[in-house]
Amino acid sequence: MHSSDPHDSTGQQYRTRGENTDQQQAAQNRSKSADEIADAYAEVADKLARWRQLDRLFAGRYRRRQFEHADGRVLDVACGTGRNFRYLPSSSDVVGIDISDEMLVYARSELDRLELDGTVHRMDAQALDFPDDSFDTVISSFSTCTFPDPIAALREMERVCTPEGQILLLEHSRSHAAPLAWLQDWRADAHYEKNGCRLNHEPLEAVGQAALPVEKASTAFFGLVTAIDATPR
């Protein structure tokens, strides 16, 4: 975390911190439409599929740790190319949803390759087309940073989760290391414009605003990765 000396006469630390906070807030407040997000990911679906091995090398251990105990009927929100599927228990009944048809082509192939019992559907995370209490576990990875309205999406995850179920999130987040956080803030606008992703996203803040009870939260890799276990209210 940043710290500052309240007696600093120059005020330089306050100015730098304030500028970073302004940049951070501006990026987080920007919002593309769901269709714009779909278009952005349609353009990179092939590339993301080719980077499967790289993702496994970097994020695989975090995905496994967060999702290996997901049980029952599992909903993967914003499943993308299906990178979480391999880390779910083989007994899971998996439903994946995503806004991008191009991403879902790879997700379907991944289900078949892993011989998992599951389906995928094109759907907006902010308006899930499922009845209340439809899933035992709801998971999502590296996605709340892209939703036009992450609070609405989180509340939808809660709505479709059974009262005794669990909501498991794995997100990238603003680093607690000052140089990395500064770089994230500096690149936030350009990154969002190109990829529709809020680079300096604070997932725990979003979960708090959605009023989801947090059972456990942890960070890793200089605070760039955040794992959150939540439950429906």
Summary of the structure (lengths in Angstrom):
residues: 233
radius of gyration: 18.0
end to end distance: 29.9
largest distance: 64.2
contacts: 753
relative contact order: 0.15
helix: 45%
strand: 21%
